[in-house]
Amino acid sequence: MTSRELNLLQFSAREITVASYVGAYMFELSLYGLYTLLFIFCAHIIWLYRKPNHWVFFTLVTLMFGIVTADVAVTLHSLFGYILKGRSAPDPYPRVLFFITNNIIADSLLIYRSYIIWSHKKRLIIIPSVLLCCSSVCGYVFANPEHFHKRFRIYMWMTFGQNVCLTLLIAGRLFWSARRARTILGPEVIRIYNSLCPILVESGAIYSSYLLADLVSHSNFLNAGRHQIVGIVPTLIISRISLGRSVQDELTHDAGTSSTPVLDSIFSTIGTVAQFTPHSPRGDNNGIQPQLPQQEEATEIV
């Protein structure tokens, strides 16, 4: 092979590498644009419908968006300062730290919601909490440049398994509660919570499915986009649930009641129905609504 042919091969390989990096970074920037719109919408919804502890969730989504923004800044520096100038890509260590930190926040939010949905049963979140601590420590250790390429995928598989378990834990509880409550609650309340269950399943499955595709495909595009997905999914969950709860508040306001029945408080224990008064804007044919003993206002789902 002549030197000219060798130079052509090297040039072609470099062009393919540059195109791959540029395409992956453009995909990440596109997701960041989508994330920016979602963050603005979520912050508006949280601030507009100021539920209990709304400032906590506003702080979380703002913190996650700030971390992702810092990640994008590093990405742009790598693209214009290294890749487009023909230099080798810089060390990904800062971006990996951003991803691990955001993943801790996202999984902590899911664990907290599992705790609320399962009626504050601490024993159910012990294992997920321990797994989160262990995987986070492994992530920060494996992010070291000396072990990154060999061991960081172990952390990614741990994260994937944990997110699948949390999604099943949350969705299973809500589906079970909705099924048990079908004979008690009115169709209006059932409709609200039936719309909540697909939100939880789909939103939780988005991140797990994305991680699985990234781990299996080894794609530069998916690898770059996961730094945005880890922030998009929790923000999407919070915004969709906040919007759904706001609609429910409007329904209860129109019905002339200030209390908000919560599906997960219907059952205090397995097989035991907690009593409360379902409210419907329509009575029966005689204008008389059935009345059941009331209980204290339940804790709202977060």
JOTA-V81377 format. One line per field, one symbol per residue. ss: DSSP state (H for helix, E for strand, - for the rest). burial: b if it has 16 or more other C-alpha atoms within 10 Angstrom, else e. Layout:
BEGIN
ss = ???
burial = ???
END
This chain:
BEGIN
ss = --HHHHHHHHHHHHHHHHHHHHHHHHHHHHHHHHHHHHHHHHHHHHHH-----HHHHHHHHHHHHHHHHHHHHHHHHHHHH-HHH-------HHHHHHHHHHHHHHHHHHHHHHHHH-----HHHHHHHHHHHHHHHHHHHH-----HHHHHHHHHHHHHHHHHHHHHHHHHHHHHHHHHH-----HHHHHHHHHHHHHHHHHHHHHHHHHHHHHHH--HHHHHHHHHHHHHHHHHHHHHHHHHHHHHHHHHHH--------HHH-EEE--EE-----------------------------
burial = eeeeeeeeeeeeeeeeebeebbebbbbbbebbeebbebbeebbebbeeeeeeebeebbebbbebbebbbebbeebeebbeeebeeeeeeeeeeebbbbbbbbbbbbbbbbbebbbbbbeeeeeebeebbebbeebbebbbbbbbeeebeebbeebbebbbebbeebbebbbeebbebbebbeeebeeebbeebeebbebbbebbbbbbebbeebbeeeebbbbbbbbbbbbbbbbbbbbbbbbbbbebbebbeeeeeeebbebbbbbeeeeeeebbebbbeeeeeeeeeeeeeeeeeeebbb
END
